[in-house]
């Protein structure tokens, strides 16, 4: 699989006419272990899978919120959810752990990933995502993010997580 690049993320956003604020920073592998303040509300992105690995979910939730995998599994009518393995992350999106971003969804050409967004995220605000590297965050309007998901053919499911 061709690996997603930072340049590719910028090219897609430019093609879609999506503006953003770029913030460069130290590498972020986990929002739990990152103390710097970024502009606007921040989110975390989790790539989860069902027990048998037949369904995958890119779960987006506020960075201060803990993911209750049991509750999420129940809401998605799954018996159990767990984190995708590094090999699955590489196979599905061409990413490494610590760099999960919806901006790589163009690489999920078989549409195996369902995007699930916590309904508590303010859809009238901004949201920040890595452009396929974890040393930069792009802050964009949530409405523009929804346009990106539409372009990537990954309609989101909104759920109380």
N, C-alpha and C positions, 0 to 999 in steps of 0.2 A: 504494500500500500504506500502511495505517495504520502509523505508526512506533511501535515499542515504547517505553514510558516507564518511568521509575523507579517511579511509582505503580502501574503495572500489575504489575511484578515483585513488589512488596510484597503486592498484592491476591491474586495467585496463591498466594504462599507462605502467606498467612493462610488462604485457602480450603482449602489442603491441610494446614493445621495444622503447618507446618514452621517451627520456631524457628531463629533465626540470631543471630549477633553482628554488628553493623554497625560497620564501621571506615571513617571518612571520611579522605581523604588527598588529596595533590596528584594531578592527572591522571596516569594510567598508560597510556602508549601502547604500551609494550613492557617486559616483565619484565627484559630485558637492560639497560635504561637506568633501572631503578628501584632505589634503594638502601635505602629504608625497609624495616623488618621488619614483616610482618603476622603475626598469630597463626596457628599451625598450618602444615601443608604447603601450598604454593601451586602453582598450575598455570598453564599458558598454553593458550590456545585458538586453534587455527589453522583457518581455513576454506580447504580445499583442493579442487581439482577435477581431473578426469581431463583428458588432453590435449585432447580434443574438447569438454570442458565438459558432458558428458552426465550425469556423476555427481559429487556433491559430498560432502565429508566434513568434519565438525567434529571435529578431532583434539584431544584433551585429554591433555596430558602434563605431568610435573613441570617446574616452571619452570627448573630447572637443566639439564634435558636438551635436547640439540639434536635437532631433527627431521631424520632421515635420509630424505629424500623418496624416494630410490631404493629403500631397504629397505622403506619403508612401501608404496610402489607394488607391489613384488613381493609383499608380504604380502596385499595387497588384489586381487591378480591384475589390476593395471593396468599399462599400458606406461609411463606417466609421470604424475606429479602436479605441480601448480604451485599457487600461491596464487590464490584467487579474486580477481577484479578488484573495485575499489570499486563499480562498477555492479552486479556480480553479488551482492556482499554486501548492497547496498541492496535489490536485487530479491528476494533470498531471505529476508532477516531484517529489513530496514529499518534496518540499522546502518551506521555509518561505520567505516573502518579505525581500529584502536586501541580499539574498543569491543566486539569479538567476545565474546559470552557465550552459553552454552547457555540462559540464562534468557529469551532471545528466541525460542526454538524454537517457541513457540505461533504465531509468525508464518509458520512454514514449513508452511502448511496443506496443501500438496500433497505433503508428506513427501519432498522431494527430497534432503534431507540425511541421511546416515548418520552417527550419532555413533560415534566410535572412541576408546576410552579405553585409555591405556597400562596394561598389566596390572601394572606396577610400583607404581601408585598404591595405597596402603593403603586398602582399602574399609572398614576398621574405624576410620578416622580422620575428620578433617574435610577440607573442601575449600572454597576461596574463589572466588566469582564476582562480577563486576560486575552490579548490577541495572539494566542497560541504559544506564548512564553509567559513565565511567571515573574518577570521583572518589570512589567508594565501593566497598568490597568487602564482601560478605556471607559470613560463615563459617558453614557448615552441615555437619551430619553427612553423610558420603558416602551412608549408607543413605537419608536424606531426599532427597538429590540423585537417587538411583535412583528414588525414588517420584515425584519431579518428572518425570523422563524417561518414566516409565510413563504419567503423566497427559498428557504432551505427545505420547504415541504415537510416541516415538523410542527404541526399545529399543537399548541400546548394544552395540557389538561390542568385546570386550576383546582386546587384541593386544599382544604384546611389540614395542614400537616402537624 
